[in-house]
Amino acid sequence: MKTPKIIFFDIDETLFAHRTRTVPASAIAALEMLKARGIRCAIASGRSPCVFPAQIQELRRAGLLEVAIAINGQYCLDGDRVLRDHPIPSADVEALLTIARAAGFDYGFITPTEMVMSAPSDRVREALRNIGPYRIDPEHHRRAPVYQLLVFVDSAEEEALRPGIGLGYKSVRWHPLAVDWLASASSKALGIAAVCAELGVSAADCLAFGDGLNDLEMAAAVGYFVAMGNGHPDLLARADFIAPAAADDGIARALEQLEIL
């Protein structure tokens, strides 16, 4: 394939391997070589910047991950410069919470600076075990803008969130017990479009790596998409190339096989 101008990396089980709780050394070496070649590297994550793993934060400070698409495209950065800042309208937050509360679901608020949950339930603890710190305040939306909601439901219960579709919101599963609840138009793809417009890069000149369902739109938004071998079957079916798993040096091995490095 042709040399990309920007490469976007999902975090969890793509760049950051949960099995080892690290970014593999081979992936870090690959980021260094990409930077030396003038290829910009970016995060494209459902996570908020406040819960990027510490090692990802270090790589950002070192300038190896210059751009960040966070909160599924709702908040985007180039270094410290904000490229996109798009919270959910407060009236929509209230309407969505009415749906979640009526069904008795725990929920959470995502902002660029913190995660706030409605209750310290077993589901909340399990779903967020590998994510990061949070505090409890079920009325946080009355005190600060909210960029995304979490709802703690299993797949059988998710049907109860369907009224949100009529309000213009979708649920995207990222854990057996949790979904992101965000505007139907929001996605990592929207963040990529915003970043490309700001940086003067064509999406056709972008490559992306991912593993989850919230990477499906991203796969369609770039010129070439690589799915990790540990990824969701629906994403593997959409991929241009399938890499080994994150912990098996998947990033570095894919970049070598694609002759980018």
C-alpha positions as protocol buffer text, in pm:
chain_id: "A"
residue {
  index: 1
  type: MET
  ca { x: 0 y: 0 z: 0 }
}
residue {
  index: 2
  type: LYS
  ca { x: 107 y: 363 z: -40 }
}
residue {
  index: 3
  type: THR
  ca { x: 268 y: 537 z: 254 }
}
residue {
  index: 4
  type: PRO
  ca { x: 1 y: 696 z: 476 }
}
residue {
  index: 5
  type: LYS
  ca { x: 28 y: 1052 z: 607 }
}
residue {
  index: 6
  type: ILE
  ca { x: -151 y: 978 z: 934 }
}
residue {
  index: 7
  type: ILE
  ca { x: -206 y: 648 z: 1116 }
}
residue {
  index: 8
  type: PHE
  ca { x: -489 y: 626 z: 1370 }
}
residue {
  index: 9
  type: PHE
  ca { x: -469 y: 369 z: 1650 }
}
residue {
  index: 10
  type: ASP
  ca { x: -745 y: 250 z: 1876 }
}
residue {
  index: 11
  type: ILE
  ca { x: -613 y: 206 z: 2232 }
}
residue {
  index: 12
  type: ASP
  ca { x: -763 y: -98 z: 2403 }
}
residue {
  index: 13
  type: GLU
  ca { x: -644 y: -431 z: 2261 }
}
residue {
  index: 14
  type: THR
  ca { x: -495 y: -250 z: 1964 }
}
residue {
  index: 15
  type: LEU
  ca { x: -206 y: -31 z: 2073 }
}
residue {
  index: 16
  type: PHE
  ca { x: -243 y: -117 z: 2444 }
}
residue {
  index: 17
  type: ALA
  ca { x: -250 y: -490 z: 2524 }
}
residue {
  index: 18
  type: HIS
  ca { x: -464 y: -575 z: 2825 }
}
residue {
  index: 19
  type: ARG
  ca { x: -289 y: -907 z: 2875 }
}
residue {
  index: 20
  type: THR
  ca { x: 37 y: -732 z: 2962 }
}
residue {
  index: 21
  type: ARG
  ca { x: -112 y: -392 z: 3059 }
}
residue {
  index: 22
  type: THR
  ca { x: 144 y: -226 z: 2832 }
}
residue {
  index: 23
  type: VAL
  ca { x: 209 y: -89 z: 2487 }
}
residue {
  index: 24
  type: PRO
  ca { x: 441 y: -358 z: 2347 }
}
residue {
  index: 25
  type: ALA
  ca { x: 802 y: -250 z: 2303 }
}
residue {
  index: 26
  type: SER
  ca { x: 776 y: -339 z: 1934 }
}
residue {
  index: 27
  type: ALA
  ca { x: 485 y: -94 z: 1894 }
}
residue {
  index: 28
  type: ILE
  ca { x: 680 y: 185 z: 2063 }
}
residue {
  index: 29
  type: ALA
  ca { x: 975 y: 122 z: 1831 }
}
residue {
  index: 30
  type: ALA
  ca { x: 735 y: 133 z: 1537 }
}
residue {
  index: 31
  type: LEU
  ca { x: 596 y: 471 z: 1652 }
}
residue {
  index: 32
  type: GLU
  ca { x: 951 y: 607 z: 1672 }
}
residue {
  index: 33
  type: MET
  ca { x: 1028 y: 488 z: 1319 }
}
residue {
  index: 34
  type: LEU
  ca { x: 702 y: 630 z: 1185 }
}
residue {
  index: 35
  type: LYS
  ca { x: 781 y: 971 z: 1338 }
}
residue {
  index: 36
  type: ALA
  ca { x: 1130 y: 960 z: 1185 }
}
residue {
  index: 37
  type: ARG
  ca { x: 968 y: 900 z: 845 }
}
residue {
  index: 38
  type: GLY
  ca { x: 736 y: 1198 z: 889 }
}
residue {
  index: 39
  type: ILE
  ca { x: 421 y: 988 z: 934 }
}
residue {
  index: 40
  type: ARG
  ca { x: 196 y: 1135 z: 1203 }
}
residue {
  index: 41
  type: CYS
  ca { x: 50 y: 897 z: 1460 }
}
residue {
  index: 42
  type: ALA
  ca { x: -282 y: 948 z: 1636 }
}
residue {
  index: 43
  type: ILE
  ca { x: -507 y: 793 z: 1897 }
}
residue {
  index: 44
  type: ALA
  ca { x: -867 y: 719 z: 1796 }
}
residue {
  index: 45
  type: SER
  ca { x: -1048 y: 601 z: 2106 }
}
residue {
  index: 46
  type: GLY
  ca { x: -1380 y: 584 z: 2281 }
}
residue {
  index: 47
  type: ARG
  ca { x: -1191 y: 678 z: 2596 }
}
residue {
  index: 48
  type: SER
  ca { x: -1171 y: 1026 z: 2739 }
}
residue {
  index: 49
  type: PRO
  ca { x: -821 y: 1177 z: 2763 }
}
residue {
  index: 50
  type: CYS
  ca { x: -859 y: 1163 z: 3141 }
}
residue {
  index: 51
  type: VAL
  ca { x: -846 y: 783 z: 3132 }
}
residue {
  index: 52
  type: PHE
  ca { x: -587 y: 722 z: 2863 }
}
residue {
  index: 53
  type: PRO
  ca { x: -346 y: 464 z: 3013 }
}
residue {
  index: 54
  type: ALA
  ca { x: -37 y: 621 z: 3172 }
}
residue {
  index: 55
  type: GLN
  ca { x: 191 y: 476 z: 2904 }
}
residue {
  index: 56
  type: ILE
  ca { x: -25 y: 629 z: 2629 }
}
residue {
  index: 57
  type: GLN
  ca { x: 0 y: 965 z: 2806 }
}
residue {
  index: 58
  type: GLU
  ca { x: 379 y: 927 z: 2816 }
}
residue {
  index: 59
  type: LEU
  ca { x: 389 y: 856 z: 2443 }
}
residue {
  index: 60
  type: ARG
  ca { x: 177 y: 1164 z: 2382 }
}
residue {
  index: 61
  type: ARG
  ca { x: 412 y: 1381 z: 2589 }
}
residue {
  index: 62
  type: ALA
  ca { x: 706 y: 1236 z: 2396 }
}
residue {
  index: 63
  type: GLY
  ca { x: 542 y: 1348 z: 2070 }
}
residue {
  index: 64
  type: LEU
  ca { x: 499 y: 996 z: 1934 }
}
residue {
  index: 65
  type: LEU
  ca { x: 118 y: 1022 z: 1942 }
}
residue {
  index: 66
  type: GLU
  ca { x: 61 y: 1383 z: 1839 }
}
residue {
  index: 67
  type: VAL
  ca { x: -310 y: 1375 z: 1760 }
}
residue {
  index: 68
  type: ALA
  ca { x: -592 y: 1236 z: 1976 }
}
residue {
  index: 69
  type: ILE
  ca { x: -949 y: 1157 z: 1873 }
}
residue {
  index: 70
  type: ALA
  ca { x: -1121 y: 1096 z: 2205 }
}
residue {
  index: 71
  type: ILE
  ca { x: -1471 y: 1014 z: 2332 }
}
residue {
  index: 72
  type: ASN
  ca { x: -1565 y: 860 z: 1996 }
}
residue {
  index: 73
  type: GLY
  ca { x: -1489 y: 1180 z: 1806 }
}
residue {
  index: 74
  type: GLN
  ca { x: -1657 y: 1423 z: 2045 }
}
residue {
  index: 75
  type: TYR
  ca { x: -1326 y: 1575 z: 2158 }
}
residue {
  index: 76
  type: CYS
  ca { x: -1017 y: 1596 z: 1935 }
}
residue {
  index: 77
  type: LEU
  ca { x: -669 y: 1735 z: 2000 }
}
residue {
  index: 78
  type: ASP
  ca { x: -354 y: 1815 z: 1808 }
}
residue {
  index: 79
  type: GLY
  ca { x: -103 y: 1829 z: 2092 }
}
residue {
  index: 80
  type: ASP
  ca { x: -279 y: 2061 z: 2338 }
}
residue {
  index: 81
  type: ARG
  ca { x: -478 y: 2241 z: 2067 }
}
residue {
  index: 82
  type: VAL
  ca { x: -847 y: 2150 z: 2066 }
}
residue {
  index: 83
  type: LEU
  ca { x: -968 y: 2064 z: 1715 }
}
residue {
  index: 84
  type: ARG
  ca { x: -1322 y: 1951 z: 1804 }
}
residue {
  index: 85
  type: ASP
  ca { x: -1521 y: 2014 z: 2121 }
}
residue {
  index: 86
  type: HIS
  ca { x: -1877 y: 1883 z: 2101 }
}
residue {
  index: 87
  type: PRO
  ca { x: -2072 y: 1809 z: 2423 }
}
residue {
  index: 88
  type: ILE
  ca { x: -2425 y: 1667 z: 2421 }
}
residue {
  index: 89
  type: PRO
  ca { x: -2698 y: 1934 z: 2458 }
}
residue {
  index: 90
  type: SER
  ca { x: -2819 y: 1936 z: 2818 }
}
residue {
  index: 91
  type: ALA
  ca { x: -3183 y: 1876 z: 2718 }
}
residue {
  index: 92
  type: ASP
  ca { x: -3078 y: 1559 z: 2537 }
}
residue {
  index: 93
  type: VAL
  ca { x: -2884 y: 1437 z: 2841 }
}
residue {
  index: 94
  type: GLU
  ca { x: -3197 y: 1481 z: 3054 }
}
residue {
  index: 95
  type: ALA
  ca { x: -3412 y: 1292 z: 2801 }
}
residue {
  index: 96
  type: LEU
  ca { x: -3165 y: 1003 z: 2777 }
}
residue {
  index: 97
  type: LEU
  ca { x: -3132 y: 976 z: 3154 }
}
residue {
  index: 98
  type: THR
  ca { x: -3509 y: 956 z: 3182 }
}
residue {
  index: 99
  type: ILE
  ca { x: -3495 y: 642 z: 2964 }
}
residue {
  index: 100
  type: ALA
  ca { x: -3207 y: 485 z: 3158 }
}
residue {
  index: 101
  type: ARG
  ca { x: -3353 y: 561 z: 3499 }
}
residue {
  index: 102
  type: ALA
  ca { x: -3698 y: 430 z: 3405 }
}
residue {
  index: 103
  type: ALA
  ca { x: -3538 y: 96 z: 3320 }
}
residue {
  index: 104
  type: GLY
  ca { x: -3333 y: 96 z: 3641 }
}
residue {
  index: 105
  type: PHE
  ca { x: -2993 y: 104 z: 3467 }
}
residue {
  index: 106
  type: ASP
  ca { x: -2673 y: 242 z: 3615 }
}
residue {
  index: 107
  type: TYR
  ca { x: -2518 y: 511 z: 3395 }
}
residue {
  index: 108
  type: GLY
  ca { x: -2212 y: 731 z: 3369 }
}
residue {
  index: 109
  type: PHE
  ca { x: -2100 y: 1069 z: 3235 }
}
residue {
  index: 110
  type: ILE
  ca { x: -1790 y: 1115 z: 3021 }
}
residue {
  index: 111
  type: THR
  ca { x: -1608 y: 1449 z: 2995 }
}
residue {
  index: 112
  type: PRO
  ca { x: -1256 y: 1534 z: 2875 }
}
residue {
  index: 113
  type: THR
  ca { x: -1137 y: 1568 z: 3235 }
}
residue {
  index: 114
  type: GLU
  ca { x: -1321 y: 1299 z: 3434 }
}
residue {
  index: 115
  type: MET
  ca { x: -1559 y: 1004 z: 3441 }
}
residue {
  index: 116
  type: VAL
  ca { x: -1852 y: 1020 z: 3683 }
}
residue {
  index: 117
  type: MET
  ca { x: -2084 y: 726 z: 3754 }
}
residue {
  index: 118
  type: SER
  ca { x: -2434 y: 709 z: 3899 }
}
residue {
  index: 119
  type: ALA
  ca { x: -2355 y: 437 z: 4154 }
}
residue {
  index: 120
  type: PRO
  ca { x: -2068 y: 210 z: 4265 }
}
residue {
  index: 121
  type: SER
  ca { x: -2248 y: -107 z: 4153 }
}
residue {
  index: 122
  type: ASP
  ca { x: -2093 y: -444 z: 4069 }
}
residue {
  index: 123
  type: ARG
  ca { x: -2158 y: -384 z: 3697 }
}
residue {
  index: 124
  type: VAL
  ca { x: -1989 y: -45 z: 3706 }
}
residue {
  index: 125
  type: ARG
  ca { x: -1686 y: -187 z: 3887 }
}
residue {
  index: 126
  type: GLU
  ca { x: -1654 y: -481 z: 3649 }
}
residue {
  index: 127
  type: ALA
  ca { x: -1693 y: -282 z: 3327 }
}
residue {
  index: 128
  type: LEU
  ca { x: -1449 y: -11 z: 3435 }
}
residue {
  index: 129
  type: ARG
  ca { x: -1195 y: -241 z: 3600 }
}
residue {
  index: 130
  type: ASN
  ca { x: -935 y: -184 z: 3323 }
}
residue {
  index: 131
  type: ILE
  ca { x: -1036 y: 170 z: 3229 }
}
residue {
  index: 132
  type: GLY
  ca { x: -951 y: 418 z: 3502 }
}
residue {
  index: 133
  type: PRO
  ca { x: -1064 y: 623 z: 3800 }
}
residue {
  index: 134
  type: TYR
  ca { x: -1414 y: 761 z: 3841 }
}
residue {
  index: 135
  type: ARG
  ca { x: -1623 y: 921 z: 4109 }
}
residue {
  index: 136
  type: ILE
  ca { x: -1991 y: 894 z: 4200 }
}
residue {
  index: 137
  type: ASP
  ca { x: -2245 y: 1169 z: 4134 }
}
residue {
  index: 138
  type: PRO
  ca { x: -2576 y: 1075 z: 3966 }
}
residue {
  index: 139
  type: GLU
  ca { x: -2653 y: 1445 z: 3905 }
}
residue {
  index: 140
  type: HIS
  ca { x: -2318 y: 1545 z: 3756 }
}
residue {
  index: 141
  type: HIS
  ca { x: -2485 y: 1657 z: 3432 }
}
residue {
  index: 142
  type: ARG
  ca { x: -2636 y: 1952 z: 3620 }
}
residue {
  index: 143
  type: ARG
  ca { x: -2288 y: 2079 z: 3704 }
}
residue {
  index: 144
  type: ALA
  ca { x: -2079 y: 2028 z: 3388 }
}
residue {
  index: 145
  type: PRO
  ca { x: -2111 y: 1954 z: 3014 }
}
residue {
  index: 146
  type: VAL
  ca { x: -2138 y: 1586 z: 2921 }
}
residue {
  index: 147
  type: TYR
  ca { x: -1975 y: 1451 z: 2603 }
}
residue {
  index: 148
  type: GLN
  ca { x: -2096 y: 1092 z: 2618 }
}
residue {
  index: 149
  type: LEU
  ca { x: -2305 y: 866 z: 2838 }
}
residue {
  index: 150
  type: LEU
  ca { x: -2232 y: 513 z: 2949 }
}
residue {
  index: 151
  type: VAL
  ca { x: -2514 y: 273 z: 3027 }
}
residue {
  index: 152
  type: PHE
  ca { x: -2448 y: -53 z: 3209 }
}
residue {
  index: 153
  type: VAL
  ca { x: -2665 y: -311 z: 3033 }
}
residue {
  index: 154
  type: ASP
  ca { x: -2613 y: -659 z: 2895 }
}
residue {
  index: 155
  type: SER
  ca { x: -2710 y: -746 z: 2539 }
}
residue {
  index: 156
  type: ALA
  ca { x: -3054 y: -875 z: 2639 }
}
residue {
  index: 157
  type: GLU
  ca { x: -3136 y: -548 z: 2818 }
}
residue {
  index: 158
  type: GLU
  ca { x: -3010 y: -315 z: 2547 }
}
residue {
  index: 159
  type: GLU
  ca { x: -3349 y: -314 z: 2372 }
}
residue {
  index: 160
  type: ALA
  ca { x: -3472 y: -83 z: 2650 }
}
residue {
  index: 161
  type: LEU
  ca { x: -3245 y: 190 z: 2509 }
}
residue {
  index: 162
  type: ARG
  ca { x: -3417 y: 191 z: 2168 }
}
residue {
  index: 163
  type: PRO
  ca { x: -3627 y: 502 z: 2246 }
}
residue {
  index: 164
  type: GLY
  ca { x: -3297 y: 691 z: 2231 }
}
residue {
  index: 165
  type: ILE
  ca { x: -3283 y: 625 z: 1856 }
}
residue {
  index: 166
  type: GLY
  ca { x: -3582 y: 852 z: 1809 }
}
residue {
  index: 167
  type: LEU
  ca { x: -3393 y: 1124 z: 1993 }
}
residue {
  index: 168
  type: GLY
  ca { x: -3096 y: 1083 z: 1758 }
}
residue {
  index: 169
  type: TYR
  ca { x: -2878 y: 865 z: 1980 }
}
residue {
  index: 170
  type: LYS
  ca { x: -2729 y: 517 z: 1939 }
}
residue {
  index: 171
  type: SER
  ca { x: -2575 y: 261 z: 2172 }
}
residue {
  index: 172
  type: VAL
  ca { x: -2242 y: 100 z: 2082 }
}
residue {
  index: 173
  type: ARG
  ca { x: -2126 y: -196 z: 2287 }
}
residue {
  index: 174
  type: TRP
  ca { x: -1769 y: -203 z: 2419 }
}
residue {
  index: 175
  type: HIS
  ca { x: -1809 y: -447 z: 2711 }
}
residue {
  index: 176
  type: PRO
  ca { x: -2050 y: -735 z: 2785 }
}
residue {
  index: 177
  type: LEU
  ca { x: -2203 y: -515 z: 3056 }
}
residue {
  index: 178
  type: ALA
  ca { x: -2173 y: -165 z: 2906 }
}
residue {
  index: 179
  type: VAL
  ca { x: -2245 y: 48 z: 2602 }
}
residue {
  index: 180
  type: ASP
  ca { x: -2149 y: 397 z: 2491 }
}
residue {
  index: 181
  type: TRP
  ca { x: -2459 y: 614 z: 2434 }
}
residue {
  index: 182
  type: LEU
  ca { x: -2382 y: 892 z: 2189 }
}
residue {
  index: 183
  type: ALA
  ca { x: -2529 y: 1096 z: 1905 }
}
residue {
  index: 184
  type: SER
  ca { x: -2606 y: 881 z: 1600 }
}
residue {
  index: 185
  type: ALA
  ca { x: -2378 y: 1097 z: 1386 }
}
residue {
  index: 186
  type: SER
  ca { x: -2089 y: 1074 z: 1633 }
}
residue {
  index: 187
  type: SER
  ca { x: -1807 y: 829 z: 1574 }
}
residue {
  index: 188
  type: LYS
  ca { x: -1433 y: 804 z: 1543 }
}
residue {
  index: 189
  type: ALA
  ca { x: -1496 y: 860 z: 1171 }
}
residue {
  index: 190
  type: LEU
  ca { x: -1639 y: 1204 z: 1244 }
}
residue {
  index: 191
  type: GLY
  ca { x: -1329 y: 1283 z: 1448 }
}
residue {
  index: 192
  type: ILE
  ca { x: -1106 y: 1166 z: 1166 }
}
residue {
  index: 193
  type: ALA
  ca { x: -1291 y: 1392 z: 922 }
}
residue {
  index: 194
  type: ALA
  ca { x: -1247 y: 1689 z: 1157 }
}
residue {
  index: 195
  type: VAL
  ca { x: -877 y: 1618 z: 1207 }
}
residue {
  index: 196
  type: CYS
  ca { x: -813 y: 1570 z: 836 }
}
residue {
  index: 197
  type: ALA
  ca { x: -990 y: 1897 z: 756 }
}
residue {
  index: 198
  type: GLU
  ca { x: -787 y: 2085 z: 1017 }
}
residue {
  index: 199
  type: LEU
  ca { x: -456 y: 1932 z: 910 }
}
residue {
  index: 200
  type: GLY
  ca { x: -518 y: 1943 z: 535 }
}
residue {
  index: 201
  type: VAL
  ca { x: -492 y: 1566 z: 484 }
}
residue {
  index: 202
  type: SER
  ca { x: -717 y: 1348 z: 269 }
}
residue {
  index: 203
  type: ALA
  ca { x: -886 y: 1057 z: 445 }
}
residue {
  index: 204
  type: ALA
  ca { x: -764 y: 842 z: 156 }
}
residue {
  index: 205
  type: ASP
  ca { x: -410 y: 904 z: 283 }
}
residue {
  index: 206
  type: CYS
  ca { x: -495 y: 769 z: 630 }
}
residue {
  index: 207
  type: LEU
  ca { x: -448 y: 423 z: 778 }
}
residue {
  index: 208
  type: ALA
  ca { x: -625 y: 302 z: 1092 }
}
residue {
  index: 209
  type: PHE
  ca { x: -594 y: 10 z: 1333 }
}
residue {
  index: 210
  type: GLY
  ca { x: -878 y: -115 z: 1554 }
}
residue {
  index: 211
  type: ASP
  ca { x: -1045 y: -415 z: 1713 }
}
residue {
  index: 212
  type: GLY
  ca { x: -1397 y: -326 z: 1831 }
}
residue {
  index: 213
  type: LEU
  ca { x: -1745 y: -241 z: 1710 }
}
residue {
  index: 214
  type: ASN
  ca { x: -1683 y: 129 z: 1769 }
}
residue {
  index: 215
  type: ASP
  ca { x: -1414 y: 103 z: 1498 }
}
residue {
  index: 216
  type: LEU
  ca { x: -1656 y: 5 z: 1220 }
}
residue {
  index: 217
  type: GLU
  ca { x: -1722 y: 361 z: 1105 }
}
residue {
  index: 218
  type: MET
  ca { x: -1351 y: 437 z: 1129 }
}
residue {
  index: 219
  type: ALA
  ca { x: -1280 y: 142 z: 900 }
}
residue {
  index: 220
  type: ALA
  ca { x: -1499 y: 300 z: 632 }
}
residue {
  index: 221
  type: ALA
  ca { x: -1354 y: 649 z: 681 }
}
residue {
  index: 222
  type: VAL
  ca { x: -989 y: 584 z: 594 }
}
residue {
  index: 223
  type: GLY
  ca { x: -803 y: 469 z: 288 }
}
residue {
  index: 224
  type: TYR
  ca { x: -687 y: 145 z: 448 }
}
residue {
  index: 225
  type: PHE
  ca { x: -799 y: -37 z: 763 }
}
residue {
  index: 226
  type: VAL
  ca { x: -620 y: -300 z: 970 }
}
residue {
  index: 227
  type: ALA
  ca { x: -813 y: -511 z: 1222 }
}
residue {
  index: 228
  type: MET
  ca { x: -634 y: -682 z: 1508 }
}
residue {
  index: 229
  type: GLY
  ca { x: -663 y: -1060 z: 1506 }
}
residue {
  index: 230
  type: ASN
  ca { x: -830 y: -1046 z: 1847 }
}
residue {
  index: 231
  type: GLY
  ca { x: -1100 y: -814 z: 1706 }
}
residue {
  index: 232
  type: HIS
  ca { x: -1476 y: -847 z: 1674 }
}
residue {
  index: 233
  type: PRO
  ca { x: -1584 y: -1076 z: 1386 }
}
residue {
  index: 234
  type: ASP
  ca { x: -1788 y: -797 z: 1222 }
}
residue {
  index: 235
  type: LEU
  ca { x: -1477 y: -579 z: 1210 }
}
residue {
  index: 236
  type: LEU
  ca { x: -1255 y: -858 z: 1081 }
}
residue {
  index: 237
  type: ALA
  ca { x: -1497 y: -902 z: 792 }
}
residue {
  index: 238
  type: ARG
  ca { x: -1459 y: -533 z: 702 }
}
residue {
  index: 239
  type: ALA
  ca { x: -1078 y: -514 z: 728 }
}
residue {
  index: 240
  type: ASP
  ca { x: -837 y: -467 z: 441 }
}
residue {
  index: 241
  type: PHE
  ca { x: -575 y: -655 z: 643 }
}
residue {
  index: 242
  type: ILE
  ca { x: -580 y: -861 z: 965 }
}
residue {
  index: 243
  type: ALA
  ca { x: -287 y: -823 z: 1203 }
}
residue {
  index: 244
  type: PRO
  ca { x: -183 y: -1050 z: 1488 }
}
residue {
  index: 245
  type: ALA
  ca { x: -320 y: -969 z: 1833 }
}
residue {
  index: 246
  type: ALA
  ca { x: -194 y: -661 z: 2015 }
}
residue {
  index: 247
  type: ALA
  ca { x: 15 y: -857 z: 2267 }
}
residue {
  index: 248
  type: ASP
  ca { x: 170 y: -1059 z: 1983 }
}
residue {
  index: 249
  type: ASP
  ca { x: 341 y: -755 z: 1831 }
}
residue {
  index: 250
  type: GLY
  ca { x: 47 y: -703 z: 1597 }
}
residue {
  index: 251
  type: ILE
  ca { x: 112 y: -336 z: 1523 }
}
residue {
  index: 252
  type: ALA
  ca { x: 479 y: -376 z: 1431 }
}
residue {
  index: 253
  type: ARG
  ca { x: 425 y: -697 z: 1237 }
}
residue {
  index: 254
  type: ALA
  ca { x: 142 y: -546 z: 1033 }
}
residue {
  index: 255
  type: LEU
  ca { x: 343 y: -233 z: 948 }
}
residue {
  index: 256
  type: GLU
  ca { x: 629 y: -453 z: 833 }
}
residue {
  index: 257
  type: GLN
  ca { x: 409 y: -682 z: 624 }
}
residue {
  index: 258
  type: LEU
  ca { x: 244 y: -379 z: 463 }
}
residue {
  index: 259
  type: GLU
  ca { x: 595 y: -246 z: 386 }
}
residue {
  index: 260
  type: ILE
  ca { x: 531 y: 81 z: 568 }
}
residue {
  index: 261
  type: LEU
  ca { x: 828 y: 1 z: 791 }
}
